[in-house]
C-alpha cells in the first residue's frame, strides 16, 4: 500500500532537526590479535541511540578476528548500545567483558528478543509478478464493485419498501436536515456559478451569431441550453463535489469509529437512518436546484443582453417564453432525480465501504466524486439522444 | 563516510536533577469550566507514579499539559529541567527525543506497519542511523514490548486492542526515553493481559531506569507496580504517596476508592501474593534443614 500519508512519515527528512554543536559520539578501537587469541574490540564514549548512528556503519565493516568486546570505557548504555554489543558478539563470536551490572541487564534483556530473526518487512513480490497481480486485482475489484453498487441500491430500495409499510420509522427530521445541507446551503454557490455561466454563454454566443446577423438567437441559445442541459448538469457536478464527498467522508468516519456498527446493534438500520435520508434529500433537491440554476443562468444571459447586446432585460425574459418549448423544462426536471440518485448513491456507497484507516476515507471520497461526475455526464449523453428520439428535440 | 558529522543534531544534555517533572500552580480551563486550579505535582526520578481520579477530573488533560499538547491558562511546567509552559512553539520543546508517550488507543499511524511505526521517531531524530540498524532496532523493540516477531509487518488495523497497546509501547520506547507517559495502558485488556502488561512495564522500568507517569483506573496496576500514587480531586492533586500513606488519610474519595469492593479485592490479591512469596521463601529456607 503506497500512499501520501505513508510517504510523509517514512521518507527521509530533507531538513533534519537543526544541526547544532557536536554531541558526544561513541567510538571503538581494535587491538590486534596476540598469539592464538583474536583481537580486542574496545568501545568508548556513550553507547546510546544518539551516538551510535555513524559508528554502526564502521562496525559493520569490521572483519578482523575478535575474541573479546571490552565495554569498560563505555559511559552510558541504552538498549540500542546493548543491541549493537550483543549483535557484534554473536556475529564475531566474541565474549563481552568488563560489563557493568546495568549494562549486563540490558544485554540480557535484548538477547532474549533475539531468538528468531524473521524478516520484519512486509513481503513484496518481484515487479514482474506484482504488475499483473495488481492489474488482476483491479479488474476483479471493478467487477465486484459494480455488483456491490447494484446490491447497495437494492438495499436502499428494500429499505424504502420497509419505510412505506412502516411509515412511523421514517426519519423526517434527518431528511429535512439533509435537504437543508444539500439544497438550501448550496443556493449561494450554485446561483453565482449559474449566473456567470449564463453571462459567458450569452457573450460567446453573441460573438458567433453576430457573424450571421442573428444576435437575437442568443436568447434561444441561453434559454434552451440552460434549461435542457447546463443547469442540471452543472448543479449535479457541484452537488457531487459538495455533498457527495461529504456523505462519503461522514459515513466513512462513522464506519471507522464503529458508530455504524453500534447503530446496527441497537437495532437501527444504517441504510434507513443514514443512507435513505441522504439519497432522498439529494433526489428531491437536485431537480429544484437544477431549475433554480437554469433560472439564474437565464437572468445572467438577460443581464449581458441588456448591457452589451441592446436587448432590454424584460424583453429578453418574455422572448424566452416564446422560443423555449415547455418540454425543455421537463427534460431538465426529469434528469434531476436520476442525477441526484447517482451522486448520493456513489457518496453513501463509498463511505460505507471504508474499513481500514483514515487514508481510505480520503481515497473513497475521491472515487465517490469522480464516479458520480463521470456517470452523470455519461448518462446525460444518453438522455440527450433519448429525448431527441422521442421528439422532444 | 557519507554523513558529515555536522549533520548531527545537537542533543540536550542528560538530565541530572531529582524531579524530571515539576508542575506548579497549573490552571486549565475550557471556557468557564475549570479543570485544574493551582495544581502542583513533583515526579521523582526513576519512580512509577500512578495518577488516579474520578472520570472528568482532568487526568488526561494533566498529561497533555505536561507533554505540551494543551497550553495551560496559568502555571509552570518543567520537564527534564526544560520549561514546557515558556515554549512559544513546538520547536522550542527540544526534549521530545527523551520522552515516549503511549496514548489510550495506541494512536498508531494507520498507513504504516508496526515496525515502520517504531522507526518513525528514529528517522525523525537520528537520520544518520543506517536502514539496517533501524530495522534491527525496530525488531527488538517490538519483541521487547511482548509482541511476536510476525506482528512487525502487520498494519494497525490487523491488530487486536491489546496488541495495539503493545505496539504503541514499542513506539513510545523507540528512542530509549528517560520518561514514559502511559494513558490507561491496561484499560480494555483482559485481566491476564493486563497483569502481563503490568509486569512488562515494571520490567522495562527496572531494566531501563525509566521514570513512568501512568494514568490508570486499574487498582491492580496501582498495587502491583506503582511506587507512588497521586490523587486528583477538587481540581488539584489532593495527595501523593504510597498506598498505605494514602489510606491513612481521611479523605472520603480516597477511602471510597481504595476501600470500595474493587479496591479491597485488589489489596487482597496483593496480600495473597506477598504471603505466598513469604511462604515460598520460608519453604526454601526450611527444606534443606528437613533434608538433613
Interface residues (C-beta under 8 A of the other chain):
Chain A: X1 X3 X5 X6 X9 X10 X12 X13 X16 X17 X18 X19 X20 X21 X22 X23 X25 X48 X49 X50 X52 X53 X54 X56 X57 X60 X76 X78 X79 X80 X83 X84 X87 X102 X105 X106 X109 X110 X113 X114 X116 X117 X118 X119 X120 X121 X122 X123 X355 X356 X357 X358 X359
Chain B: X1 X3 X5 X6 X7 X8 X9 X10 X11 X14 X97 X109 X110 X111 X112 X113 X115 X116 X119 X120 X122 X123 X124 X125 X126 X127 X128 X129 X130 X132 X133 X135 X136 X137 X138 X139 X140 X141 X142 X143 X144 X149 X150 X152 X153 X155 X156 X157 X173 X175 X176 X203 X207 X208 X209
